């Protein structure tokens, strides 16, 4: 058995210093050799039969030893927390102190402990007010204009046509500040819809009256509230080359337009749009209510110190979620960071308050579940697994993963959270 020293750290963390003897390391080295022999081809040896000396000569002694160390950490860390009744949350932070062949192996493991809810807010008296989800005429008008825009035809303007507010213009653009090109301020074949209002004030006005082939230079001031803080309120110079002008032929919003979209008439199309918007608003309000009640419960509760290790792990999860979202939309994460003028450390710093709040929300959900004895039945878990299995068909690998004990535990926790949220909605939504 390895030697374990335990030191209590601030913010519900422990530091374990684990010493693995030379004798115990020999066992892990033998196991590492057996594993490497199966995966590494060594001339003169059949698969799985290579000796320690043969592997050492081919890979180097430290490579074999590092394989043994990885196994030693897995085994001895588990033994240490089990023997000392430690229940860590998240992944440990491992730091190697001493690692050399024919020596004892020493490493530290910093673990986070689950912080307790010192005072759970009285969720039976806290209230979240409902917000109206009425569909207004302007909501329907915006949706109709969006549909009209999708059906709009673009026709190349005749020679010598001048740009009006009804055109689409294709331009090359170069933006400078103090005669220095701005990063990301260059665009080729950039499409400008003259009737849209989301451009920098005055930008489309400068294009009115130009013709294909015209080049123009002008200065504009970025709005003071612009999201790019280094440009907000600053004057910049635009160099524009007008390449193409298009007339936009939009269909009339009438019964024929509705028929082209498969509806009886314009009134029927408006009714369907109204129903869809009403459904979207109802779903958005449900999400808002859930977020608001959980954030209120977390805000009014009191917690033990939350370990930095746990916060950092949550931040990394959020970064991965953001990265996945960007890539799902066909973007590149590094390009995305450049576009918002942020570095990865900037993003992590921005995420810190939200990560803390997410952890607090998870803690209060768990505490409410414990207090109210809320948990899913085994039948409910089986039913949910059955529904999920239907989506995987004959995919054996996916089905095996779905029916693993680890996934069942995950699903049980997810269903418990869902039940707690529904319970809280019944109490807190006014």
C-alpha positions in Angstrom: 0.0 0.0 0.0 1.3 3.5 -0.9 2.0 6.1 1.7 -0.5 9.0 1.7 -0.2 12.4 3.4 -3.3 14.6 3.5 -3.2 18.4 3.8 -6.4 20.5 4.0 -6.4 23.5 1.6 -8.7 26.5 1.5 -12.0 26.4 -0.4 -13.0 22.8 0.3 -9.9 21.2 -1.3 -7.4 18.6 -0.2 -3.8 17.9 -1.2 -2.8 14.3 -1.2 0.9 13.5 -1.4 1.2 9.9 -2.5 4.5 7.9 -2.3 4.7 4.7 -4.3 7.5 2.3 -3.2 10.1 0.8 -5.6 8.6 -2.6 -5.0 5.1 -1.5 -5.9 6.4 0.3 -9.0 7.9 -2.9 -10.2 4.4 -4.4 -10.4 3.2 -1.4 -12.5 6.3 -1.7 -14.7 5.6 -5.3 -15.4 2.0 -4.4 -16.3 3.2 -1.6 -18.5 5.6 -3.9 -20.3 2.8 -6.4 -20.9 0.6 -3.7 -22.4 3.4 -2.1 -24.5 4.4 -5.6 -25.8 0.8 -6.0 -27.2 0.8 -2.6 -29.0 4.5 -2.0 -30.0 6.1 -4.1 -32.7 9.6 -5.2 -31.7 11.8 -7.0 -34.2 12.5 -10.6 -33.1 9.5 -10.9 -30.8 6.0 -12.1 -31.4 3.1 -9.8 -30.4 2.9 -9.6 -26.6 6.2 -11.3 -26.0 8.7 -8.4 -26.0 10.8 -8.1 -22.8 11.5 -5.1 -20.7 15.0 -4.8 -22.1 13.8 -5.0 -25.7 11.1 -2.4 -25.1 13.6 -0.2 -23.3 16.1 -0.4 -26.2 13.3 0.4 -28.8 11.4 3.1 -26.9 13.8 4.4 -24.2 13.6 3.6 -20.5 11.6 6.7 -19.6 8.9 5.8 -22.1 8.4 2.5 -20.5 8.5 4.1 -17.0 6.0 6.8 -18.0 3.5 4.1 -19.1 4.0 2.5 -15.6 3.5 5.8 -13.9 0.2 6.5 -15.6 -1.1 3.2 -14.3 0.4 3.7 -10.9 -1.5 7.1 -10.6 -4.8 5.5 -11.6 -4.5 2.7 -9.1 -2.9 4.4 -6.1 -5.1 7.5 -6.3 -8.2 5.4 -6.2 -6.9 3.4 -3.3 -6.0 6.6 -1.4 -9.4 8.2 -1.7 -11.2 4.9 -0.9 -9.0 4.2 2.2 -9.5 7.7 3.5 -13.2 8.0 2.8 -12.7 11.0 0.5 -15.4 11.8 -2.0 -13.9 14.2 -4.6 -15.9 16.0 -7.3 -14.4 16.7 -10.7 -11.0 15.6 -11.8 -7.9 15.8 -9.6 -5.0 18.1 -10.4 -2.0 15.7 -10.6 1.6 17.0 -10.2 4.6 14.7 -10.3 7.2 15.4 -7.6 9.7 12.6 -8.2 9.8 10.2 -11.1 12.9 8.2 -12.0 13.6 4.5 -12.6 14.6 2.4 -9.6 13.3 5.1 -7.2 10.1 5.6 -5.3 7.5 7.5 -7.3 6.0 10.6 -5.6 3.2 12.8 -6.8 0.5 15.1 -5.4 -3.2 15.1 -6.2 -5.3 18.2 -5.4 -9.0 17.3 -5.1 -12.1 19.4 -4.7 -14.7 18.3 -2.2 -18.4 19.0 -2.8 -19.2 22.3 -1.1 -22.3 22.2 1.1 -25.3 24.5 0.9 -25.1 26.3 4.3 -28.5 28.0 3.9 -31.0 27.0 1.3 -33.4 29.8 0.4 -37.1 29.3 1.2 -38.3 28.3 -2.2 -41.9 28.1 -0.9 -42.1 31.8 -0.5 -39.9 33.0 -3.4 -41.8 34.0 -6.5 -41.1 34.5 -10.2 -43.7 36.6 -12.1 -44.9 35.4 -15.5 -44.4 37.6 -18.5 -46.9 38.1 -21.3 -46.4 36.1 -24.5 -48.9 37.9 -26.7 -48.2 38.0 -30.4 -48.4 41.6 -31.8 -49.1 42.6 -35.3 -45.6 43.9 -35.7 -44.2 40.4 -34.9 -46.3 39.0 -37.8 -45.2 41.9 -40.1 -41.5 41.2 -39.4 -41.9 37.5 -40.2 -43.8 38.3 -43.4 -41.0 40.7 -44.5 -38.5 37.9 -43.8 -40.4 35.6 -46.0 -40.7 38.3 -48.6 -37.0 38.8 -48.5 -36.3 35.1 -49.1 -38.6 35.2 -52.2 -37.0 38.4 -53.5 -35.2 38.1 -56.9 -32.0 39.9 -57.6 -31.6 41.3 -61.1 -28.4 42.9 -62.3 -28.9 46.7 -62.9 -28.5 48.1 -66.3 -25.3 50.0 -67.2 -24.9 53.5 -65.7 -27.5 52.8 -63.0 -26.9 54.6 -59.8 -27.3 53.1 -56.3 -30.6 53.8 -54.5 -31.9 52.7 -51.1 -33.8 49.9 -52.8 -30.7 48.1 -54.3 -28.2 45.5 -53.3 -24.6 46.6 -53.9 -21.5 44.4 -54.1 -18.4 46.2 -53.0 -14.7 45.7 -52.1 -14.0 47.6 -48.8 -10.9 48.6 -46.8 -11.3 50.3 -43.4 -8.5 52.3 -42.0 -7.8 54.2 -38.8 -5.1 56.8 -38.8 -4.1 55.5 -42.2 -3.5 52.0 -40.8 -5.7 49.2 -42.1 -7.9 47.7 -39.4 -7.6 44.0 -38.7 -10.7 42.3 -40.1 -11.6 45.6 -41.9 -11.0 44.3 -45.4 -13.7 42.6 -47.5 -14.0 41.5 -51.1 -17.3 41.1 -52.8 -19.2 42.3 -49.7 -23.0 42.4 -50.1 -24.7 45.5 -48.9 -28.5 45.6 -48.7 -29.2 49.3 -48.9 -32.6 49.2 -47.1 -31.3 47.5 -44.0 -30.6 49.5 -40.9 -27.9 47.5 -39.2 -24.9 49.3 -40.8 -22.9 52.1 -39.2 -25.0 55.3 -39.4 -24.3 57.1 -42.7 -22.6 54.1 -44.4 -25.4 53.4 -46.9 -26.0 57.1 -47.5 -22.4 57.4 -48.8 -23.2 54.7 -51.4 -26.3 56.3 -52.7 -25.7 57.8 -56.2 -22.6 55.8 -57.0 -22.2 53.6 -60.1 -20.5 50.3 -60.9 -16.7 51.0 -61.1 -16.9 54.0 -58.8 -14.3 54.3 -56.1 -15.0 56.4 -53.1 -13.2 57.3 -49.8 -15.1 58.8 -46.8 -14.9 59.0 -43.1 -17.6 57.9 -40.5 -17.7 57.8 -36.7 -18.4 54.4 -35.1 -21.4 54.6 -32.6 -20.3 55.2 -29.0 -22.1 52.0 -27.9 -20.4 49.8 -30.6 -19.5 46.3 -29.4 -15.9 46.8 -30.6 -14.8 49.0 -27.7 -11.5 50.0 -29.4 -13.6 51.6 -32.2 -16.5 52.9 -30.3 -16.8 56.7 -30.9 -13.8 56.7 -33.2 -13.6 58.1 -36.7 -12.4 55.7 -39.3 -11.8 55.9 -43.1 -13.6 53.7 -45.6 -12.2 53.0 -49.1 -15.0 51.6 -51.3 -15.0 50.0 -54.8 -18.5 49.6 -56.2 -18.4 46.3 -58.3 -22.1 45.4 -59.0 -25.6 46.8 -58.5 -28.7 44.7 -58.2 -32.3 45.6 -58.4 -34.4 43.7 -55.8 -37.7 42.5 -57.1 -39.8 41.6 -54.1 -43.2 39.9 -54.5 -46.3 41.6 -53.2 -47.6 40.4 -49.9 -51.0 39.1 -51.2 -52.9 35.9 -51.6 -50.7 34.8 -54.6 -47.7 35.2 -52.4 -49.3 33.0 -49.7 -50.3 30.4 -52.4 -46.7 30.2 -53.6 -45.9 29.2 -50.0 -48.6 26.5 -50.0 -51.3 28.4 -48.1 -54.9 29.2 -49.1 -54.6 33.0 -48.8 -52.7 35.7 -47.0 -55.0 35.5 -43.9 -54.2 31.8 -43.6 -50.5 32.5 -43.9 -50.7 35.1 -41.1 -52.6 32.7 -38.9 -49.9 30.1 -39.3 -47.2 32.7 -38.6 -49.1 33.8 -35.5 -49.3 30.2 -34.2 -45.6 29.6 -34.8 -44.6 32.8 -33.1 -46.9 32.1 -30.1 -45.3 28.7 -29.7 -41.8 30.1 -29.9 -42.7 32.8 -27.3 -44.3 30.3 -25.0 -41.1 28.1 -25.1 -38.9 31.1 -24.6 -40.9 32.2 -21.6 -40.7 28.7 -20.1 -36.9 28.8 -20.5 -36.7 32.3 -19.0 -38.9 31.2 -16.0 -36.7 28.2 -15.3 -33.5 30.2 -15.5 -34.9 33.0 -13.4 -36.2 30.8 -10.6 -32.9 28.8 -10.4 -30.8 32.0 -10.4 -33.0 33.5 -7.7 -32.8 30.4 -5.6 -29.0 30.4 -5.9 -28.7 34.1 -5.2 -30.8 33.8 -2.0 -28.9 30.7 -0.7 -25.6 30.6 1.1 -22.7 28.2 0.2 -19.4 26.9 1.5 -16.4 28.1 -0.5 -16.5 26.6 -4.0 -13.1 25.0 -4.9 -11.1 26.8 -7.7 -10.5 23.3 -9.2 -14.3 22.9 -9.6 -14.7 26.4 -11.0 -11.9 25.9 -13.6 -13.5 22.6 -14.7 -16.8 24.3 -15.2 -15.2 27.1 -17.2 -13.5 24.6 -19.4 -16.8 22.9 -20.0 -18.3 26.2 -21.0 -15.4 26.9 -23.4 -16.0 23.5 -25.0 -19.7 24.2 -25.3 -18.9 27.5 -27.0 -16.4 25.9 -29.4 -18.8 23.2 -30.3 -21.5 25.8 -31.0 -19.2 27.8 -33.3 -18.0 24.7 -35.2 -21.6 23.4 -35.5 -22.4 26.6 -37.5 -19.4 26.0 -39.8 -17.1 28.4 -38.1 -13.5 28.1 -36.8 -13.0 28.8 -33.1 -9.7 30.7 -33.5 -11.3 32.9 -36.2 -14.3 33.5 -33.9 -12.0 34.7 -31.1 -10.3 37.1 -33.5 -13.6 38.4 -34.7 -14.7 39.4 -31.1 -11.2 40.6 -30.3 -10.8 38.1 -27.4 -8.1 35.6 -26.3 -8.9 32.3 -24.7 -7.8 33.6 -21.3 -10.2 36.6 -21.8 -13.1 34.2 -22.5 -12.3 32.1 -19.5 -12.2 35.3 -17.3 -15.6 36.4 -18.8 -17.0 32.9 -18.0 -16.0 32.9 -14.3 -19.1 34.5 -12.8 -21.4 32.3 -14.9 -19.4 29.2 -14.0 -19.8 30.0 -10.3 -23.5 30.5 -10.8 -23.9 27.3 -12.7 -22.2 25.4 -9.8 -24.4 27.1 -7.3 -27.5 26.2 -9.3 -26.4 22.5 -9.4 -25.9 22.6 -5.6 -29.3 24.0 -4.8 -31.0 21.5 -7.2 -29.2 18.7 -5.4 -30.2 20.1 -2.0 -33.9 20.5 -2.9 -33.9 16.9 -4.2 -32.5 15.7 -0.9 -34.8 17.8 1.2 -38.0 16.8 -0.7 -36.8 13.3 -1.4 -37.2 13.8 -5.2 -35.8 11.1 -7.4 -36.8 9.1 -10.5 -38.1 5.6 -10.2 -36.2 2.7 -11.9 -39.2 2.4 -14.2 -38.9 6.0 -15.3 -35.2 5.5 -16.0 -35.9 2.3 -18.0 -38.6 4.1 -19.9 -36.3 7.0 -20.8 -33.5 4.6 -21.9 -36.1 2.8 -24.1 -37.0 6.1 -25.8 -33.3 6.9 -26.4 -32.5 3.4 -27.7 -35.1 3.9 -30.4 -33.0 6.6 -32.0 -29.9 4.3 -32.3 -31.5 1.4 -34.2 -29.0 -1.4 -34.7 -25.9 0.7 -33.6 -24.5 -1.8 -31.1 -21.7 0.4 -29.9 -24.1 3.2 -29.1 -26.6 0.9 -27.4 -23.8 -0.6 -25.2 -22.8 2.9 -24.1 -26.5 3.8 -23.5 -27.0 0.8 -21.2 -23.7 1.1 -19.3 -23.9 1.8 -15.5 -22.1 5.1 -16.0 -24.8 6.4 -18.5 -27.6 5.1 -16.3 -26.2 7.1 -13.4 -25.9 10.2 -15.6 -29.5 9.7 -16.8 -30.8 9.2 -13.3 -29.2 12.5 -12.3 -30.6 14.3 -15.3 -34.1 13.0 -14.6 -33.8 14.0 -11.0 -32.8 17.5 -12.0 -35.8 17.7 -14.3 -38.2 16.6 -11.6 -36.7 19.2 -9.2 -37.2 22.0 -11.7 -40.8 21.0 -12.3 -41.4 20.9 -8.6 -39.9 24.4 -8.2 -42.0 25.7 -11.1 -45.1 24.6 -9.4 -44.2 26.5 -6.2 -42.4 29.6 -7.5 -44.1 30.7 -10.7 -46.6 33.4 -9.8 
